[in-house]
Amino acid sequence: MRLAFMGTPGFAQASLAALLAAGHEVAAVYSQPPRPAGRGHKPRPSPVHAYAESQGLEVRTPASLRTADAQAAFADLGLDAAVVAAYGLILPVPILQAPRLGCFNVHASLLPRWRGAAPIQRAILAGDTETGITIMQMDAGLDTGDMLAVEATPIGPATTADDLHDRLAAIGGRLVVGVLADAAAGQLAPIPQPAEGVTYAAKITREDGRIDWQDAAQVDRQVRALNPWPGTWFELADERIRVLAAELVAGPPGAGAAGEVLDDRLTVACGAGGAVRLTRLQRPGRGPCDADAFLRGFPIPAGRLLCPASS
């Protein structure tokens, strides 16, 4: 098929690679414009942009698809279909209708649960035990289109956002290739999304990473869901300390106030659910290190209260 691919982060790169490996003609790749990054704040292309250029593909980075010029340029590609994966721009109706077979979205959840911007992180934060990939025929709503393929995958008690991201990206690439094969053969079987069970995966912000120590299980999920970005953190001695890894521990009943350090291993009491042991941390301007090395350079004695970080 003659396709356009529309995606921005590393999650989408796996789908583009799968389409190329399957022999599809990718007429153009659309991605978010380069953003300032690094110490020099020089514009840096997105992961999909960089990968597409390495494959010799044309890359387009419009700031909007709502202009007549952008829509005409898209229509002029003469597409059979467009594949969209974490692109980051709303597709207006003229874009959705331009390809002969429409636009197919690779979405990282079991729709209708976790429609929206951050389905991987929200699934872990909510304590879900499974998630998956849904390939969807796009319409004008927010992730409301008919489902064309679905595959579930478990979320275990130690699953991190990085683990889940890579697993789902691979599933998405495989599933969308199969959907395109069905579309070429006229064998698509769209299934409307259920009306029940709709949830929205709101965009993650830096404030989501603030630890308040009220619930041990929630702290554990925060750490697993929000690293590497935006990171989970607390403030101590005028420093914002990042927590890169932690583990749930039982903790004696009633031992310590929420946020109180219980021992010399950085076990922290929580308001409910026991305690968490902080196993890997990072100070501002320093490299990540395990808890024992961290404590040698930044002692935190038992009894110290790690108060909720200020916003």
FENHU-V137381 format. One record per pair of residues at least 24 apart in sequence whose ideal C-beta (glycine too) atoms are under 8 Angstrom apart, sorted by sequence separation. I is the first residue (numbers start at 1). J is the second residue. D is the distance in whole Angstrom. If there is no record, write none. Layout:
I_J_D + I_J_D
This chain:
1_25_7 + 3_27_7 + 4_28_5 + 5_29_5 + 6_30_4 + 7_31_6 + 8_32_4 + 65_89_6 + 71_95_6 + 74_98_5 + 109_133_8 + 110_134_6 + 130_154_5 + 131_155_6 + 151_175_6 + 206_230_4 + 209_233_5 + 210_234_8 + 250_274_5 + 251_275_3 + 2_27_6 + 4_29_7 + 5_30_7 + 6_31_8 + 64_89_7 + 65_90_8 + 108_133_6 + 109_134_7 + 111_136_7 + 129_154_7 + 130_155_6 + 204_229_8 + 205_230_7 + 234_259_8 + 248_273_8 + 249_274_6 + 250_275_7 + 266_291_5 + 4_30_6 + 26_52_8 + 65_91_6 + 66_92_5 + 107_133_7 + 116_142_6 + 129_155_6 + 149_175_5 + 204_230_6 + 220_246_6 + 248_274_6 + 249_275_5 + 265_291_7 + 34_61_7 + 65_92_6 + 71_98_7 + 106_133_7 + 107_134_5 + 115_142_6 + 116_143_7 + 128_155_6 + 149_176_8 + 219_246_7 + 220_247_7 + 248_275_8 + 249_276_7 + 29_57_5 + 31_59_6 + 33_61_4 + 107_135_8 + 115_143_4 + 220_248_5 + 248_276_6 + 249_277_5 + 266_294_8 + 28_57_7 + 29_58_7 + 30_59_8 + 31_60_8 + 32_61_7 + 33_62_8 + 106_135_6 + 107_136_6 + 115_144_7 + 149_178_6 + 247_276_7 + 248_277_8 + 266_295_7 + 28_58_5 + 29_59_5 + 30_60_5 + 31_61_6 + 33_63_6 + 65_95_5 + 105_135_7 + 149_179_5 + 246_276_5 + 247_277_5 + 26_57_6 + 27_58_7 + 28_59_7 + 29_60_7 + 30_61_7 + 104_135_6 + 105_136_5 + 112_143_8 + 124_155_6 + 148_179_5 + 217_248_7 + 246_277_6 + 264_295_7 + 16_48_6 + 28_60_6 + 30_62_7 + 104_136_7 + 105_137_8 + 111_143_6 + 112_144_8 + 123_155_6 + 211_243_7 + 216_248_6 + 246_278_5 + 247_279_6 + 104_137_6 + 105_138_5 + 131_164_7 + 245_278_8 + 246_279_6 + 13_47_5 + 17_51_7 + 103_137_8 + 104_138_7 + 148_182_8 + 245_279_5 + 246_280_8 + 266_300_7 + 12_47_8 + 13_48_5 + 16_51_7 + 20_55_6 + 102_137_6 + 103_138_4 + 124_159_7 + 133_168_6 + 216_251_8 + 243_278_5 + 245_280_4 + 12_48_5 + 16_52_7 + 102_138_7 + 107_143_6 + 111_147_6 + 124_160_8 + 132_168_7 + 244_280_4 + 9_46_7 + 10_47_4 + 124_161_6 + 131_168_7 + 135_172_8 + 243_280_8 + 244_281_6 + 264_301_8 + 8_46_5 + 9_47_6 + 10_48_8 + 13_51_5 + 105_143_7 + 133_171_5 + 243_281_6 + 244_282_6 + 264_302_6 + 268_306_6 + 8_47_7 + 9_48_7 + 111_150_8 + 132_171_7 + 133_172_5 + 242_281_6 + 261_300_6 + 263_302_5 + 8_48_6 + 105_145_7 + 110_150_6 + 121_161_6 + 124_164_7 + 135_175_5 + 148_188_6 + 241_281_6 + 242_282_4 + 261_301_7 + 262_302_6 + 7_48_5 + 8_49_8 + 120_161_6 + 123_164_8 + 135_176_5 + 148_189_8 + 241_282_7 + 242_283_8 + 261_302_5 + 96_138_6 + 110_152_6 + 133_175_6 + 148_190_6 + 241_283_6 + 261_303_7 + 5_48_8 + 96_139_7 + 147_190_7 + 148_191_8 + 260_303_7 + 261_304_5 + 96_140_7 + 104_148_7 + 120_164_5 + 135_179_5 + 146_190_4 + 147_191_5 + 214_258_6 + 239_283_6 + 240_284_6 + 244_288_5 + 260_304_7 + 261_305_8 + 120_165_6 + 146_191_6 + 147_192_8 + 213_258_4 + 239_284_6 + 260_305_5 + 261_306_7 + 146_192_6 + 147_193_6 + 212_258_8 + 213_259_4 + 242_288_8 + 259_305_5 + 260_306_8 + 5_52_8 + 91_138_7 + 93_140_6 + 146_193_7 + 212_259_8 + 259_306_4 + 120_168_7 + 145_193_8 + 257_305_7 + 259_307_6 + 28_77_6 + 144_193_7 + 259_308_7 + 27_77_5 + 27_78_8 + 137_188_8 + 219_270_6 + 27_79_7 + 137_190_6 + 223_276_8 + 84_138_7 + 216_270_4 + 32_87_7 + 213_268_6 + 215_270_6 + 218_273_8 + 31_87_7 + 32_88_5 + 213_269_7 + 214_270_7 + 215_271_6 + 216_272_7 + 217_273_5 + 220_276_6 + 30_87_7 + 32_89_7 + 108_165_8 + 213_270_5 + 214_271_4 + 215_272_5 + 216_273_4 + 219_276_5 + 142_200_8 + 213_271_7 + 214_272_7 + 215_273_5 + 216_274_5 + 216_275_6 + 108_168_5 + 216_276_5 + 161_224_7 + 19_83_6 + 108_172_7 + 160_224_5 + 161_225_5 + 236_300_7 + 159_224_7 + 160_225_8 + 161_226_7 + 162_227_8 + 106_172_4 + 158_224_7 + 161_227_7 + 162_228_7 + 16_83_8 + 106_173_8 + 160_227_7 + 15_83_6 + 236_304_8 + 16_85_8 + 106_175_7 + 240_309_7 + 4_74_7 + 15_85_5 + 106_176_5 + 236_306_6 + 104_176_6 + 234_306_5 + 235_307_8 + 4_77_6 + 12_85_4 + 234_307_8 + 11_85_7 + 12_86_5 + 234_308_8 + 235_309_4 + 2_77_8 + 4_79_5 + 11_86_5 + 12_87_7 + 104_179_6 + 234_309_5 + 235_310_6 + 2_78_7 + 3_79_6 + 6_82_6 + 7_83_8 + 104_180_7 + 233_309_6 + 2_79_6 + 3_80_7 + 5_82_7 + 6_83_7 + 7_84_7 + 9_86_5 + 122_199_8 + 2_80_5 + 3_81_6 + 4_82_4 + 5_83_5 + 6_84_4 + 7_85_4 + 8_86_6 + 123_201_8 + 1_80_4 + 3_82_6 + 4_83_8 + 6_85_7 + 7_86_6 + 8_87_6 + 104_183_8 + 122_201_4 + 1_81_6 + 3_83_6 + 5_85_8 + 7_87_5 + 8_88_5 + 121_201_8 + 122_202_7 + 6_87_4 + 112_193_5 + 101_183_5 + 111_193_5 + 112_194_6 + 119_201_4 + 6_89_8 + 112_195_8 + 115_198_7 + 118_201_5 + 121_204_5 + 125_208_8 + 112_196_8 + 113_197_6 + 115_199_7 + 116_200_5 + 117_201_6 + 118_202_7 + 6_91_8 + 112_197_6 + 113_198_7 + 114_199_6 + 115_200_6 + 116_201_4 + 117_202_7 + 118_203_6 + 112_198_4 + 113_199_5 + 114_200_7 + 115_201_7 + 116_202_6 + 117_203_4 + 118_204_5 + 85_172_6 + 112_199_7 + 114_201_4 + 116_203_8 + 117_204_8 + 127_217_7 + 15_106_5 + 85_176_8 + 109_201_7 + 83_176_6 + 125_218_8 + 213_306_7 + 12_106_7 + 127_221_6 + 4_99_7 + 126_221_8 + 211_306_8 + 213_308_7 + 125_221_5 + 212_308_4 + 6_103_8 + 11_108_7 + 83_180_8 + 124_221_6 + 125_222_7 + 211_308_7 + 212_309_8 + 210_308_7 + 211_309_7 + 81_180_7 + 210_309_5 + 1_101_8 + 124_224_6 + 125_225_5 + 124_225_4 + 125_226_8 + 210_311_7 + 81_183_7 + 122_225_8 + 121_225_5 + 207_311_6 + 120_225_8 + 121_226_6 + 11_120_8 + 11_165_6 + 15_169_7 + 19_173_8 + 10_165_8 + 14_169_4 + 18_173_3 + 22_177_5 + 13_169_7 + 14_170_6 + 17_173_6 + 18_174_6 + 24_180_7 + 11_168_7 + 12_169_8 + 15_172_5 + 19_176_7 + 11_169_5 + 14_172_6 + 15_173_5 + 18_176_7 + 19_177_7 + 22_180_7 + 10_169_7 + 14_173_4 + 18_177_5 + 11_172_8 + 15_176_6 + 19_180_8 + 3_180_8 + 1_180_6 + 1_183_8 + 1_184_6
